[in-house]
Amino acid sequence: MAEEIDFNDALDSIVLSENSLCKESYDEGYKSGYEAGNPEGYHLGYHRGAELGRELGYYFGVVTNHIENKESLFISEKVLKQLEKVRDLINLFPQTNSEDHDLLNLAENIRAQYKRACALLRIPSKKFSMESSIAKVKGDLDAATTFLDQYLHLANCHMVEFFTESHWDRLVPKKLRNYLDVCELSQAIDNFWKYADGNCCDDNELNKWIKESRKYYTALNTYCISTEKLQEIIKSWGGEIKPQVQITEFMTSKKSYEVKTMSHLIASLCTVCDVTHCVEAGGGKGNLPVALSLSYHLPSLTIDCNPIAVNNGEKRVKIIQKQWHAISKKVKDGSKHLASDSIETNLHRFAAAYITTDTDFTRLVREKFPEYSGDVKLLLTGLHTCGNLGPDSLVIFTTNPSISSLFNVPCCYHLLTEDVDVELFDVFQRYGEGCGGSKGFPMSEGLKGYNLGRNARMLAAQSIHRVVYNKQIPDKGLLYRALIQIIIKQRLPDLHVSEGKLKGISSKCQNFDDYAKMADAILKIGVDQNSEIYLEVQKDIDVKWKKIVMFYLLRLCLAQVIEHVILLDRLLFLLENGFQKCFLVKLFDPVTSPRCHGLVAVR
């Protein structure tokens, strides 16, 4: 028998139900806000504390330097007392959270006393620059992620599901979709090439989409510099700019171009940092250290996790050494001539090791160069470090004081690992493929908790510059695979087709009929080319092809936005860790080498 309820209690429950719901809603909202606000407040406090610590460290370095060199700098007793006052105030500044101190007032007092010391020394009291650098990078990163947030589902979709998940109707902005729906394919493609080149000011939705996306591409500014600007900075630090060297054999033309561009900048940077050895992370064949060791006489160690690649690399280097003077040319002021300098054949060595953030490069260098007994000072480099190897290299640089400088060019963003929001999973990831472990993104505290998604990272590895330059539209196989997915969903909805299962068959097909036969032979889905389903799939196939092509190109516009976010996250990580001398450098032509940006940092 059901429990009896008193009539008055039931009446009170009805009358007071609105109050109860309001209280429950308030409690729930308060709990959510409290839980969300705690991490947000923590991260804000972390950044402000880190920025203040770097500022005080900067002041401390200036005053300590003057105190220690008081005699050679002819510092008077009055000025010395002021310098010591600033130093003592910084030493007394609380290093942990303290409710007994007004940290902001203490910091302001230190700033004022430091400014007075600078006035007595007659040197400019430059405002600490790290804060403005972080603010600039963080501001651009926030702008890029705000734009990208609107289109993350577009970036993370899979073309296989184009029709089954209605990508065109769901993911393309309505005004843009309406504009393209009335365009002929040839007209739409021609307009895309024209607008992507920046050669037209037409006021339509397609041009607006391309222009809006381009606002968030990595461009030259205060933190992203050209190779020419990097050379100017190296010279301002007292370094010497080395001539380029071009290797004409044993490398592809693309790799030769990359090695030529990057090796002389590394060699030039080494003259600033007193580098004893260069370490190449994930070098495989060791292309970059070939130039560093033979042309610039820099002892270099290539580390790779593949023992076979290491063994083959050692043999290959010996062959290159024998033919060096015939295959290498020095490039200076636009002229080329054969390299005639003598070479040392024992400066490039290899080590087989899987690199993690715990890898001790100093120990590996000492093991591989036992004849060297002095202090080890390393430059850590990597030409197209794949996946997490790029982030791991940055972490190692920040934690190992023996590494004086970093020169890293990343690639293979799809191999990064991150805590991915399940809502961003595609048809393959929903079946458990591509879910990672340790994180390679994001690195910075400023982007902590942000997700890109695997397909977005995969998209970041594509190049709109190369596609536009070559006027390259997707292969018809993209259409065929999306069409066959309709049949799979209708006939065998629970069938899981692994990614790449039908890869390569489109090149053997003249049309969709051929593709359907070959796919059926592999998947055994029972395709009947006279069935109603099959005929419906082929209906309006030209319209479907237009949508596939334009969707592919629209989505491609987001590629460099995603890469921009990844690169700025890494730069912000370095700034957060106190490295003032760090830049993004545009190294390569993006058509020749799409992953064209590198990270340069000096301790």
HELIX and SHEET records of a PDB file:
HELIX    1   1 PHE A    7  VAL A   15  1                                   9    
HELIX    2   2 SER A   17  GLU A   68  1                                  52    
HELIX    3   3 GLU A   77  LEU A   92  1                                  16    
HELIX    4   4 LEU A  103  LEU A  121  1                                  19    
HELIX    5   5 MET A  130  ASP A  149  1                                  20    
HELIX    6   6 LEU A  152  ASN A  156  1                                   5    
HELIX    7   7 MET A  159  GLU A  161  5                                   3    
HELIX    8   8 HIS A  167  LEU A  171  1                                   5    
HELIX    9   9 LYS A  174  ASP A  181  1                                   8    
HELIX   10  10 LEU A  185  ALA A  196  1                                  12    
HELIX   11  11 GLU A  205  ARG A  214  1                                  10    
HELIX   12  12 THR A  227  SER A  236  1                                  10    
HELIX   13  13 SER A  253  CYS A  273  1                                  21    
HELIX   14  14 ASN A  287  LEU A  294  1                                   8    
HELIX   15  15 PRO A  307  ILE A  327  1                                  21    
HELIX   16  16 PHE A  361  LYS A  368  1                                   8    
HELIX   17  17 LEU A  389  THR A  399  1                                  11    
HELIX   18  18 TYR A  413  LEU A  415  5                                   3    
HELIX   19  19 VAL A  422  LEU A  424  5                                   3    
HELIX   20  20 GLN A  429  TYR A  431  5                                   3    
HELIX   21  21 GLU A  445  LEU A  447  5                                   3    
HELIX   22  22 ARG A  454  ALA A  460  1                                   7    
HELIX   23  23 ILE A  464  ASN A  470  1                                   7    
HELIX   24  24 GLY A  477  ARG A  491  1                                  15    
HELIX   25  25 SER A  506  LYS A  508  5                                   3    
HELIX   26  26 PHE A  512  LEU A  523  1                                  12    
HELIX   27  27 GLU A  532  GLN A  538  1                                   7    
HELIX   28  28 ILE A  541  LEU A  556  1                                  16    
HELIX   29  29 ALA A  559  GLU A  576  1                                  18    
SHEET    1   A 8 CYS A 224  SER A 226  0                                        
SHEET    2   A 8 LYS A 581  LYS A 586  1                                        
SHEET    3   A 8 HIS A 597  VAL A 602 -1                                        
SHEET    4   A 8 ILE A 403  CYS A 411 -1                                        
SHEET    5   A 8 LEU A 378  CYS A 386  1                                        
SHEET    6   A 8 HIS A 277  ALA A 281  1                                        
SHEET    7   A 8 SER A 300  ASP A 304  1                                        
SHEET    8   A 8 HIS A 348  ALA A 352  1                                        
SHEET    1   B 3 GLN A 244  ILE A 247  0                                        
SHEET    2   B 3 SER A 328  LYS A 332 -1                                        
SHEET    3   B 3 SER A 335  LEU A 338 -1                                        
END                                                                             
